Amino acid sequence: MSKTLIKNIGCMYSGNISAPIINADSLLVENGKINVYGKDLSADGATEVIDAKGTTVMPGLIDSHTHPVIGDWTPRQTALNWIDPYLKAGVTGLVSVGEPHVPGKPKDAVGMRALAVLTKQTFDNARPSNMKVYGGAYIMQKDAPKEDFQDLSAMGCVATGEIGLGSANQVSTAAEKVKWAKEAGLTVTCHRGAAYLHGSNVIDARTIIGLNPDVICHITLGRIPFEEIALYFDKTTSYIEICRGQMGSIQESAEIIRLAKERKELHRILLGNDCPSGFGIFPHGIWELVTLLTTYCDMEPAAAVACATGNNASAFKLEAGIIAPGLCADLVICDAPVGSSYQDASQSLSAGVIPGVSLVMVDGKVVVEAAKVNTAAAKVNCSH
């Protein structure tokens, strides 16, 4: 039995977009789960005590859009160990929306099911650098049977691959499969924007509205009209994802946030990286999107962080991303970067500067700290 007390917390981000800051200065973690938070909690019985020294505690960031293959290898970038720098920057969860970069990708449902099972089980059995990879995103083919969706959900898979990566990519070929996936409890993801992966399909607005997927991926990709973005807010119930790989359209990302604010629907905004891809590998990509929201979109830091934590967790039904009793203790402790003029992480984020991470925790276990982090050093480091 493990019991960890984090004390002297200066600011606690909840990850909950509806109430993004928690009025508490201490947090108790027990057996990998958040037990309770409050004021001046006692360390009695704690096997470990972490002193936050007045710095910020928040949920670990979650990347809503990744394309892993096997372990920490990606043929797309001919790279090994690509996951490690993400974890060391404070990303504790990667959601796969398809494993299409495997050489010789299958072209039928049998092969896609096998690929989904393989990736789900391998990432469950061996976490690269302690990262939680939510793998096994079933890419829909025309011959996909209903049983596949039920079986993969029962196995613990959380999502389908982006509609557009497989042969079921029109209302006529995918609508029934979307229905089966949702009934099975899988989060249905769908491509929108330009298609940069050879062999993938462009999905238009009419198809997306007809399918009403749970997540519309990277709608800033390739610069679609502002009027189309408004249609997605009006005509679907989908989460709307902004991706780092397409940050070239900052203006369009800002328009998405403007509409979400106007409609009081910031809970529908997801942040992802869309990598590894032809764009590259971006360990700080989620942080960069958070700073985009705090600067160009005038969001409070804790709310911007919630888009990258609780919102992503909600979309994919993950037991993480929010500081609440019973959820996984995937946490980050951070502060303003050393050498900066900022007083704390919130002030740093408000200025568009990524904070310095001092500790990363996954399932209540410290996995990264001090010199091992992949950000600027924190101005004040926690201790334990």
Residue pairs with C-beta under 8 A, 6 or more apart in sequence:
1 30
1 31
1 47
2 29
2 30
2 31
2 32
2 47
2 48
2 364
2 365
3 28
3 29
3 30
3 31
3 35
3 45
3 46
3 47
3 48
4 28
4 29
4 30
4 46
4 47
4 48
4 49
4 50
4 329
4 364
5 26
5 27
5 28
5 29
5 41
5 42
5 43
5 46
5 48
5 49
5 50
6 26
6 27
6 28
6 29
6 50
6 52
6 57
6 331
6 333
6 382
7 25
7 26
7 41
7 43
7 49
7 50
7 51
7 52
8 25
8 26
8 51
8 52
8 53
8 54
9 24
9 25
9 26
9 27
9 52
9 54
9 55
9 56
9 57
10 25
10 52
10 53
10 54
10 55
10 56
10 344
11 21
11 55
11 56
11 57
11 302
11 344
11 345
11 346
12 21
12 22
12 23
12 24
12 25
12 27
12 37
12 56
12 57
12 58
12 323
13 20
13 21
13 22
13 56
13 57
13 58
13 59
13 301
13 302
13 305
13 306
13 309
13 323
14 20
14 21
14 22
14 59
14 302
14 306
14 310
14 322
14 323
14 324
15 58
15 59
15 305
15 306
15 309
15 310
15 313
15 321
15 322
15 323
16 306
16 310
16 322
16 324
17 266
17 267
17 303
17 306
17 307
17 310
17 311
18 267
20 300
20 302
20 303
20 305
20 306
21 302
22 37
22 323
24 37
24 38
24 39
25 39
25 40
26 37
26 38
26 39
26 40
26 41
27 34
27 36
27 37
27 41
27 57
27 323
27 331
28 34
28 35
28 36
28 37
28 41
28 46
29 35
29 329
29 331
29 361
29 364
30 364
31 364
32 328
32 329
32 363
32 364
32 365
33 325
33 326
33 327
33 328
33 329
33 364
34 323
34 324
34 325
34 326
34 327
34 328
34 329
35 325
36 325
37 323
43 49
48 384
49 384
50 333
50 359
50 366
50 382
50 383
50 384
51 382
51 383
51 384
52 333
52 382
53 380
53 381
53 382
53 383
54 344
54 380
55 333
55 334
55 335
55 344
55 345
55 358
55 378
55 380
55 382
56 333
56 334
56 335
56 344
56 345
56 346
56 355
57 323
57 331
57 332
57 333
58 302
58 305
58 309
58 323
58 331
58 332
58 334
58 345
59 92
59 305
59 309
59 310
59 313
59 320
59 321
59 322
59 323
59 330
59 331
59 332
60 90
60 91
60 92
60 93
60 309
60 320
60 321
60 330
60 331
60 332
60 360
60 361
60 362
61 89
61 90
61 91
61 92
61 93
61 286
61 287
61 290
61 305
61 308
61 309
61 332
62 91
62 92
62 93
62 94
62 95
62 286
62 308
62 309
62 312
62 313
62 318
62 320
62 321
63 86
63 91
63 93
63 94
63 95
63 271
63 272
63 273
63 285
63 286
63 312
64 95
64 97
64 215
64 241
64 270
64 271
64 272
64 312
64 315
64 316
65 95
65 97
65 217
65 218
65 241
65 243
65 270
65 272
65 273
65 274
66 94
66 95
66 96
66 97
66 133
66 272
66 273
66 274
66 275
66 276
67 74
67 76
67 96
67 97
67 98
67 99
67 100
67 101
67 274
67 275
67 276
67 277
68 74
68 83
68 94
68 96
68 99
68 119
68 123
68 133
68 135
68 276
69 75
69 76
69 99
69 101
69 102
69 119
70 102
70 118
70 119
70 122
71 122
71 126
71 128
72 80
72 81
72 82
72 83
72 84
72 128
72 129
73 79
73 80
73 82
74 82
74 101
74 276
74 281
75 101
75 102
75 103
76 101
76 276
76 277
76 278
77 276
77 280
77 281
79 276
79 281
81 128
81 129
82 276
82 281
83 94
83 128
83 129
83 131
83 133
84 128
84 129
85 283
85 374
86 94
86 131
86 283
86 374
87 129
87 130
87 131
87 360
87 362
87 367
87 368
88 129
88 283
88 357
88 360
88 368
88 372
88 373
88 374
88 375
89 283
89 284
89 287
89 357
89 373
89 374
89 375
90 287
90 332
90 334
90 357
90 360
90 373
90 375
91 131
91 283
91 286
92 131
92 132
92 320
92 330
92 331
92 332
92 360
92 361
92 362
93 131
93 132
93 133
93 134
93 312
93 313
93 318
93 320
93 321
93 330
94 131
94 132
94 133
94 134
95 134
95 158
95 159
95 272
95 312
95 316
95 318
96 119
96 133
96 134
96 135
96 136
96 137
96 159
96 161
97 137
97 159
97 160
97 161
97 162
97 189
97 215
97 217
98 137
98 139
98 161
98 162
98 165
98 189
99 115
99 116
99 119
99 135
99 137
99 139
99 161
100 139
100 161
100 165
100 197
100 200
101 276
102 115
105 111
105 115
106 112
106 114
106 115
107 141
107 167
108 141
108 143
109 141
109 143
109 144
109 145
109 148
112 138
112 139
112 140
112 141
112 144
112 161
112 166
113 138
113 144
113 148
113 151
113 152
115 139
116 136
116 137
116 138
116 139
116 152
116 157
117 136
117 152
117 155
119 135
119 136
119 137
120 135
120 136
120 152
120 155
120 156
120 157
121 136
121 155
122 135
123 133
123 134
123 135
123 136
124 156
127 133
129 367
130 362
130 365
130 367
131 362
132 320
132 330
132 362
134 158
134 159
134 316
134 318
135 157
136 152
136 155
136 156
136 157
137 157
137 158
137 159
137 160
137 161
137 189
138 144
138 148
138 149
138 152
138 157
138 160
138 161
138 181
138 186
139 160
139 161
139 162
139 165
139 166
140 160
140 161
140 163
140 166
140 167
140 168
140 169
140 174
140 177
140 181
141 166
141 167
141 168
142 167
142 168
142 173
144 168
144 177
146 180
149 160
149 177
149 180
149 181
149 183
149 184
149 186
150 180
150 184
152 184
152 186
153 184
153 185
153 186
157 186
158 186
158 187
158 316
158 317
158 318
159 186
159 187
159 188
159 189
159 215
159 316
160 181
160 186
160 187
160 188
160 189
161 189
162 189
162 190
162 191
162 217
163 169
163 174
163 178
163 188
163 189
163 190
163 191
163 203
163 211
163 213
164 190
164 191
164 195
164 200
164 201
164 202
164 203
165 191
165 197
165 200
165 201
167 173
168 174
168 177
169 201
169 203
169 207
170 207
171 206
171 207
171 210
171 211
174 211
175 210
175 211
178 188
178 211
178 212
178 213
181 188
182 188
182 214
185 317
187 214
187 215
187 315
187 316
187 317
188 211
188 213
188 214
188 215
189 213
189 214
189 215
189 217
190 203
190 208
190 211
190 213
190 215
190 216
190 217
190 238
191 200
191 201
191 202
191 203
191 217
191 218
192 203
192 205
192 208
192 216
192 217
192 218
192 219
192 221
192 224
193 217
193 218
193 219
193 220
193 221
193 222
193 224
193 246
194 202
194 221
194 222
195 201
195 202
196 221
196 277
196 278
196 279
197 277
197 278
205 224
205 228
205 231
205 232
208 216
208 232
208 236
208 238
209 231
209 232
209 235
209 236
212 236
212 237
212 238
213 236
213 238
214 238
214 239
214 315
215 238
215 239
215 240
215 241
215 270
215 315
216 232
216 236
216 238
216 239
216 240
216 241
217 241
217 243
217 272
217 274
218 241
218 242
218 243
218 245
218 246
218 272
218 274
219 228
219 229
219 232
219 240
219 241
219 242
219 252
219 256
220 242
220 243
220 246
220 247
220 249
220 252
220 253
220 256
221 243
221 245
221 246
221 249
221 274
222 246
223 249
223 252
224 252
226 252
226 255
229 240
229 252
229 255
229 256
229 259
230 259
232 238
232 240
233 240
233 259
233 260
233 263
233 265
233 268
238 268
239 268
239 269
239 270
239 311
239 315
240 256
240 260
240 268
240 269
240 270
241 269
241 270
241 271
241 272
242 253
242 256
242 269
242 270
242 271
242 272
242 289
242 292
243 271
243 272
243 273
243 274
243 289
244 271
244 272
244 273
244 274
244 275
244 282
244 285
244 286
244 288
244 289
245 273
245 274
245 275
245 277
245 279
245 280
245 282
245 285
246 274
247 253
247 288
247 289
247 292
250 292
250 296
253 292
253 296
253 297
254 296
254 297
256 269
257 266
257 269
257 293
257 297
257 299
258 297
259 265
260 266
260 268
260 269
266 299
266 303
266 307
266 311
267 311
267 314
268 311
269 307
269 311
270 307
270 311
270 312
270 315
271 286
271 289
271 290
271 307
271 308
271 311
271 312
272 286
272 312
273 282
273 285
273 286
275 281
275 282
275 285
282 288
283 374
284 354
284 374
284 375
286 308
287 354
287 375
288 354
289 307
289 308
290 301
290 304
290 305
290 307
290 308
290 349
291 304
291 349
291 352
291 353
291 354
293 299
293 303
293 304
293 307
294 300
294 301
294 304
294 349
294 350
294 352
295 350
295 351
295 352
297 304
299 307
301 345
301 346
301 349
301 350
302 346
304 349
305 349
309 321
309 322
310 321
310 322
311 321
312 318
312 321
313 319
313 320
313 321
313 322
314 321
319 326
319 327
319 328
320 327
320 328
320 330
321 327
321 330
323 331
328 362
328 363
328 364
329 361
329 363
329 364
330 361
330 362
330 363
331 359
331 360
331 361
332 357
332 359
332 360
332 361
333 357
333 358
333 359
333 361
333 378
333 382
334 345
334 355
334 356
334 357
334 358
334 375
334 378
335 344
335 345
335 348
335 355
335 356
335 358
335 378
335 379
335 380
335 381
336 342
336 343
336 344
336 345
336 347
336 348
336 353
336 355
336 356
336 378
336 379
337 348
337 353
337 354
337 355
337 356
337 375
337 376
337 377
337 378
337 379
338 356
338 376
338 377
338 378
338 379
339 376
339 379
340 348
340 353
340 376
340 379
342 348
342 351
342 353
342 379
345 355
348 354
348 355
349 355
354 375
354 376
355 375
355 378
356 373
356 375
356 376
356 377
356 378
356 379
357 368
357 373
357 374
357 375
357 378
358 369
358 370
358 373
358 377
358 378
358 380
358 381
358 382
359 366
359 368
359 369
359 370
359 381
359 382
359 384
360 366
360 367
360 368
360 369
360 373
361 367
366 384
369 381
369 382
370 381
